[in-house]
């Protein structure tokens, strides 16, 4: 039994850990000659949450027409902006240019510190329940020192971040999207069942459904007994080259959701052929945004 638990957490750790960012040293260049590379038409706001006391760097990317029109825009809230903001923004802009998705405002929720803190913080914020480190295999206790903060993190998004965004930017009322990958995908499904209606569209890529003895599978079952409708547009995918434990639980959740006959639910799921846990990340935009906004660009 211990061997099985150890293997499961090893697989989970391999899938969820983000590789440290490579830092390139600028050699023989005066500091005043080095210009940082930034994402065009983006800005950074630091918000300290009253819910959990955490300071979140918030990256906001605005579409080009924002500055030459009075239009309103759907808002896409993305997790893991520390690692994926650039990919998300640049691909979304290319697809909008080609009229494959509408222009959107992208709000990226980032993390203070470096890659080590990033891993700690996502384990804290994206997991619905706390697992005491001493209950984990010894080699994983330092990887997940804090967990179970999803309820507070969702409270921050609902009660602090969304009101800030909707007070400061021209948004399309009621048109919010939430997207996440891995532990972030777990949080997306958690949010769907915890606060249905907070978002209109959901993108969950390679969700880490193994968490806490398959907790989200049980949450969906409880949800189905109390709700007959789920008026949401959902896209979810896993890579064909991902671990079987990721694919098995994902297939189970999708099968369960499809069997409920929820009123108003539009759910698209697919297995991305030839993709791994990391190569699938661009699917967030190239397939995810295209899918959940498909009706708007017809």
C-alpha positions as CSV (number, residue, x, y, z in Angstrom):
1,X,0.0,0.0,0.0
2,X,2.8,2.4,0.9
3,X,4.6,1.6,-2.3
4,X,1.4,2.4,-4.3
5,X,0.9,5.8,-2.5
6,X,4.6,6.6,-3.0
7,X,4.3,5.9,-6.8
8,X,1.1,8.0,-7.0
9,X,2.7,11.0,-5.4
10,X,5.9,10.5,-7.5
11,X,3.8,10.6,-10.6
12,X,1.8,13.6,-9.4
13,X,5.0,15.5,-8.5
14,X,6.6,14.8,-11.9
15,X,3.4,16.1,-13.6
16,X,2.9,19.1,-11.4
17,X,6.3,20.5,-10.7
18,X,7.3,23.4,-12.9
19,X,10.9,23.4,-14.0
20,X,12.9,26.3,-12.7
21,X,13.2,29.2,-15.1
22,X,16.6,29.4,-16.8
23,X,18.3,32.6,-16.1
24,X,20.7,33.9,-18.8
25,X,23.6,36.0,-17.7
26,X,24.2,39.0,-19.9
27,X,28.0,39.0,-20.3
28,X,30.0,42.1,-21.0
29,X,27.0,44.3,-21.5
30,X,26.7,47.6,-19.5
31,X,23.5,47.5,-17.4
32,X,22.2,50.7,-19.1
33,X,22.3,48.9,-22.5
34,X,20.0,46.1,-21.4
35,X,16.3,46.6,-22.0
36,X,13.9,44.1,-20.4
37,X,11.6,42.3,-22.7
38,X,7.9,43.0,-21.8
39,X,4.6,41.9,-23.2
40,X,3.2,44.8,-25.3
41,X,0.1,46.5,-24.0
42,X,0.2,44.8,-20.6
43,X,0.5,46.1,-17.1
44,X,1.2,44.9,-13.6
45,X,-0.9,45.5,-10.5
46,X,0.0,44.1,-7.0
47,X,-3.1,43.2,-5.0
48,X,-2.8,42.0,-1.3
49,X,-5.8,39.9,-0.5
50,X,-7.8,40.6,2.6
51,X,-9.0,37.0,2.5
52,X,-5.7,35.2,2.9
53,X,-3.1,38.0,3.3
54,X,-1.2,37.0,0.1
55,X,0.1,39.6,-2.3
56,X,-0.7,38.6,-5.9
57,X,1.1,40.2,-8.9
58,X,-1.8,40.6,-11.4
59,X,-0.8,40.9,-15.1
60,X,-3.4,42.5,-17.4
61,X,-3.1,42.4,-21.2
62,X,-5.4,44.6,-23.2
63,X,-6.3,44.1,-26.8
64,X,-5.1,46.6,-29.4
65,X,-8.6,48.1,-30.1
66,X,-9.0,48.9,-26.4
67,X,-7.2,52.2,-27.0
68,X,-9.0,53.2,-30.1
69,X,-12.6,52.3,-29.3
70,X,-15.2,52.3,-26.5
71,X,-15.9,48.5,-26.9
72,X,-16.3,46.2,-24.0
73,X,-14.5,42.8,-23.9
74,X,-14.8,39.4,-22.4
75,X,-12.3,38.8,-19.5
76,X,-10.2,35.7,-19.3
77,X,-8.8,34.9,-15.9
78,X,-5.8,32.7,-16.2
79,X,-3.9,30.8,-13.4
80,X,-0.1,30.2,-13.5
81,X,0.6,33.6,-15.1
82,X,4.1,33.3,-13.7
83,X,4.9,30.6,-16.2
84,X,2.4,30.9,-19.0
85,X,1.3,34.6,-19.4
86,X,3.4,35.2,-22.5
87,X,2.2,32.1,-24.3
88,X,-1.4,32.9,-23.5
89,X,-1.4,36.5,-24.5
90,X,0.6,36.3,-27.7
91,X,-1.4,33.3,-29.0
92,X,-4.7,34.9,-28.1
93,X,-3.8,38.0,-30.0
94,X,-2.8,36.0,-33.1
95,X,-6.0,34.1,-33.1
96,X,-8.0,37.3,-32.6
97,X,-6.2,38.9,-35.5
98,X,-7.3,35.9,-37.6
99,X,-10.8,36.1,-36.3
100,X,-10.7,32.7,-34.7
101,X,-11.4,34.1,-31.2
102,X,-12.8,37.5,-30.1
103,X,-10.5,40.1,-28.7
104,X,-10.3,39.6,-24.9
105,X,-8.8,41.1,-21.8
106,X,-6.5,38.6,-20.2
107,X,-6.0,38.8,-16.4
108,X,-3.1,36.6,-15.3
109,X,-2.8,35.7,-11.6
110,X,0.9,35.4,-10.8
111,X,3.0,34.6,-7.8
112,X,5.7,36.4,-5.8
113,X,9.1,35.0,-5.6
114,X,10.9,32.5,-7.9
115,X,10.1,29.0,-9.2
116,X,10.3,27.4,-5.8
117,X,7.8,29.8,-4.3
118,X,5.6,29.4,-7.4
119,X,5.3,25.7,-6.8
120,X,4.6,26.2,-3.1
121,X,2.0,28.9,-3.8
122,X,0.1,26.9,-6.4
123,X,-0.1,23.9,-4.1
124,X,-1.5,26.3,-1.4
125,X,-4.0,28.1,-3.6
126,X,-5.3,25.5,-6.0
127,X,-6.0,22.6,-3.7
128,X,-9.4,22.3,-2.1
129,X,-8.3,20.4,1.1
130,X,-5.3,20.3,3.3
131,X,-3.1,17.2,3.4
132,X,-0.7,17.3,6.4
133,X,2.9,17.0,5.1
134,X,3.5,14.1,7.6
135,X,0.9,12.0,5.8
136,X,2.9,12.3,2.5
137,X,5.9,10.2,1.6
138,X,9.0,11.9,3.2
139,X,10.5,13.1,-0.1
140,X,7.3,15.0,-0.9
141,X,6.8,16.8,2.4
142,X,8.9,19.8,1.3
143,X,7.1,20.0,-2.0
144,X,3.6,20.4,-0.6
145,X,4.3,22.1,2.8
146,X,1.0,24.0,2.5
147,X,-2.3,23.0,0.9
148,X,-6.0,23.5,1.1
149,X,-6.3,27.2,0.3
150,X,-8.7,26.9,-2.7
151,X,-11.7,28.3,-0.8
152,X,-9.9,31.4,0.2
153,X,-8.2,31.8,-3.2
154,X,-11.6,31.6,-4.9
155,X,-12.9,34.2,-2.3
156,X,-10.0,36.5,-3.4
157,X,-11.0,36.1,-7.1
158,X,-14.7,36.6,-6.5
159,X,-14.7,39.4,-3.9
160,X,-11.5,41.3,-4.6
161,X,-10.0,40.6,-8.1
162,X,-13.1,40.5,-10.2
163,X,-14.5,43.8,-8.6
164,X,-11.1,45.4,-9.2
165,X,-11.0,44.4,-12.8
166,X,-14.6,45.4,-13.4
167,X,-14.1,48.8,-11.8
168,X,-11.0,49.6,-13.9
169,X,-11.5,48.1,-17.3
170,X,-14.2,48.0,-20.0
171,X,-15.6,44.4,-19.6
172,X,-18.5,42.6,-21.2
173,X,-20.9,42.0,-18.2
174,X,-21.2,38.3,-17.2
175,X,-18.6,37.1,-19.8
176,X,-15.8,35.7,-17.6
177,X,-13.6,32.8,-18.4
178,X,-11.4,30.8,-16.0
179,X,-8.6,28.6,-17.2
180,X,-6.0,26.5,-15.5
181,X,-3.6,23.6,-16.1
182,X,-2.7,20.6,-13.9
183,X,-3.3,21.8,-10.3
184,X,-4.8,24.9,-11.9
185,X,-7.2,22.5,-13.9
186,X,-8.2,21.0,-10.6
187,X,-9.0,24.4,-9.3
188,X,-11.1,25.2,-12.4
189,X,-13.3,22.2,-11.8
190,X,-13.5,23.0,-8.0
191,X,-14.7,26.5,-8.9
192,X,-17.3,25.1,-11.3
193,X,-18.9,23.0,-8.7
194,X,-18.3,25.4,-5.7
195,X,-19.5,28.7,-7.4
196,X,-21.5,27.8,-10.5
197,X,-22.3,30.9,-12.4
198,X,-19.3,33.0,-11.3
199,X,-17.7,32.3,-14.7
200,X,-19.5,31.7,-18.0
201,X,-16.6,29.7,-19.6
202,X,-14.1,27.2,-18.2
203,X,-10.9,25.7,-19.6
204,X,-9.4,22.9,-17.6
205,X,-6.2,21.3,-19.1
206,X,-4.8,18.1,-17.6
207,X,-6.5,18.5,-14.3
208,X,-4.8,16.9,-11.3
209,X,-7.8,14.9,-10.2
210,X,-5.8,12.6,-8.0
211,X,-5.8,15.1,-5.2
212,X,-7.0,13.9,-1.8
213,X,-8.3,10.5,-2.9
214,X,-10.1,11.8,-6.0
215,X,-12.0,14.5,-4.1
216,X,-13.3,16.3,-7.2
217,X,-14.9,13.1,-8.5
218,X,-16.9,13.0,-5.3
219,X,-17.6,16.7,-5.3
220,X,-19.2,16.4,-8.8
221,X,-21.4,13.5,-7.6
222,X,-22.6,15.6,-4.6
223,X,-23.2,18.5,-6.9
224,X,-25.3,16.4,-9.2
225,X,-27.7,15.4,-6.4
226,X,-28.5,19.1,-5.6
227,X,-28.4,20.7,-9.1
228,X,-30.1,19.8,-12.3
229,X,-28.5,22.6,-14.4
230,X,-25.0,23.7,-15.0
231,X,-25.1,26.6,-17.4
232,X,-21.5,26.8,-18.4
233,X,-19.4,26.4,-21.5
234,X,-16.6,24.0,-20.7
235,X,-13.5,22.8,-22.6
236,X,-11.2,20.2,-21.1
237,X,-8.4,18.1,-22.5
238,X,-5.5,15.7,-21.5
239,X,-2.5,14.6,-23.6
240,X,-2.4,11.1,-25.0
241,X,1.2,10.8,-23.6
242,X,0.2,11.7,-20.0
243,X,0.2,9.2,-17.2
244,X,-2.7,6.8,-17.1
245,X,-3.7,8.0,-13.6
246,X,-4.3,11.4,-15.1
247,X,-6.3,10.1,-18.1
248,X,-8.3,7.6,-16.1
249,X,-9.7,10.0,-13.6
250,X,-10.3,12.6,-16.3
251,X,-12.3,10.2,-18.4
252,X,-14.3,9.2,-15.3
253,X,-15.2,12.8,-14.4
254,X,-16.2,13.6,-18.0
255,X,-18.3,10.5,-18.3
256,X,-20.0,11.3,-15.0
257,X,-20.7,14.9,-16.1
258,X,-22.1,13.8,-19.5
259,X,-24.4,11.2,-17.9
260,X,-26.1,13.7,-15.6
261,X,-27.9,15.6,-18.4
262,X,-27.3,19.0,-16.8
263,X,-29.5,21.7,-18.3
264,X,-27.5,24.4,-20.1
265,X,-24.1,22.6,-20.0
266,X,-22.0,22.7,-23.1
267,X,-19.0,20.4,-22.6
268,X,-16.3,19.6,-25.1
269,X,-13.5,17.1,-24.1
270,X,-10.7,15.7,-26.1
271,X,-7.5,13.7,-25.8
272,X,-4.7,15.6,-27.5
273,X,-2.8,13.1,-29.6
274,X,1.0,13.1,-29.0
275,X,0.9,15.7,-26.2
276,X,2.6,15.4,-22.8
277,X,1.7,17.2,-19.6
278,X,3.7,20.2,-20.7
279,X,3.5,20.3,-24.5
280,X,-0.3,20.5,-24.0
281,X,-0.1,23.9,-22.3
282,X,-0.7,25.8,-25.6
283,X,-4.0,23.9,-25.9
284,X,-5.3,26.4,-23.3
285,X,-5.5,29.0,-26.1
286,X,-5.3,27.1,-29.4
287,X,-8.1,24.7,-28.6
288,X,-9.5,26.0,-25.3
289,X,-10.3,29.6,-26.1
290,X,-11.3,28.6,-29.7
291,X,-13.8,26.1,-28.3
292,X,-15.4,28.1,-25.5
293,X,-15.8,31.2,-27.8
294,X,-16.8,29.2,-31.0
295,X,-20.3,30.6,-31.0
296,X,-19.1,34.2,-30.8
297,X,-16.9,34.0,-33.9
298,X,-19.2,32.1,-36.3
